[in-house]
């Protein structure tokens, strides 16, 4: 799973919108949640945190005003609070 998350190169897809990213990864992530989540849910937390880290990198590269870490962290918390189910894995791991 970690290699597949790495191969997506989310942090480099700055031409895509949030909706495009969610549309691309949500089917795969929800499949992992359904399959692996039944038997070994704790093994999904590290790849989901890695996805969140890549999404923060993506935010910092796409939006110039978020290049400062503290501003990006504030924007992340605000986004997760407003749209808690935007990305499928945010149900289990909303922090980065």
C-alpha positions in Angstrom: 0.0 0.0 0.0 2.8 2.4 0.9 4.4 1.9 -2.5 1.1 2.5 -4.3 0.5 5.7 -2.3 4.1 6.8 -3.2 3.5 6.1 -6.9 0.5 8.4 -7.0 2.9 11.4 -6.4 0.0 13.4 -5.0 2.2 16.3 -3.9 3.3 16.9 -7.5 -0.2 17.1 -9.0 -0.7 20.8 -8.4 -2.7 21.2 -11.6 -5.5 19.1 -10.1 -8.2 20.3 -7.8 -9.2 18.8 -4.5 -12.2 17.1 -6.1 -10.0 15.6 -8.8 -7.7 14.1 -6.1 -10.6 12.8 -4.1 -12.1 11.3 -7.2 -8.8 9.5 -8.0 -8.0 8.1 -4.6 -11.3 7.5 -2.8 -12.3 4.3 -4.7 -8.9 2.7 -3.9 -8.8 3.9 -0.3 -12.4 2.8 0.4 -11.6 -0.6 -1.0 -8.6 -0.9 1.3 -10.9 0.2 4.2 -13.5 -2.4 3.4 -11.1 -5.3 2.8 -8.2 -4.7 5.2 -10.3 -2.8 7.7 -12.2 -5.9 8.7 -9.2 -7.9 9.8 -6.3 -5.5 10.5 -7.5 -2.0 10.8 -4.4 -0.7 12.6 -2.2 -1.5 9.6 -4.1 1.1 7.5 -3.2 4.0 9.8 0.4 4.5 8.5 -0.6 4.6 4.8 -3.5 6.9 5.5 -1.2 9.3 7.5 1.2 9.2 4.5 -1.6 10.2 2.2 -2.4 13.1 4.6 1.2 14.2 4.5 1.2 14.2 0.7 -2.0 16.2 0.7 -0.5 18.8 3.0 2.5 19.0 0.6 0.1 19.3 -2.2 -1.6 22.2 -0.5 1.7 23.9 0.3 2.8 23.7 -3.3 -0.5 24.6 -4.9 -1.4 27.6 -2.7 1.5 30.0 -2.2 0.0 31.5 0.9 0.2 28.1 2.6 3.9 27.6 2.2 4.4 28.5 5.8 3.8 25.3 7.8 1.6 26.9 10.5 -0.7 28.4 7.9 -1.0 25.1 6.1 -1.7 23.3 9.4 -4.5 25.8 10.2 -6.0 25.4 6.7 -5.8 21.6 7.1 -7.7 21.6 10.4 -10.3 24.0 8.9 -10.8 21.8 5.8 -11.1 18.6 7.8 -13.6 20.3 10.1 -15.8 21.6 7.3 -15.6 18.5 5.1 -15.0 15.5 7.3 -15.9 12.9 4.6 -14.3 14.6 1.6 -11.5 11.9 1.5 -12.6 8.4 2.4 -9.7 7.8 4.9 -10.5 11.0 6.9 -13.2 8.9 8.7 -10.3 7.0 10.5 -7.3 9.3 10.3 -8.1 13.0 9.9 -4.7 14.3 11.3 -1.4 14.3 9.6 
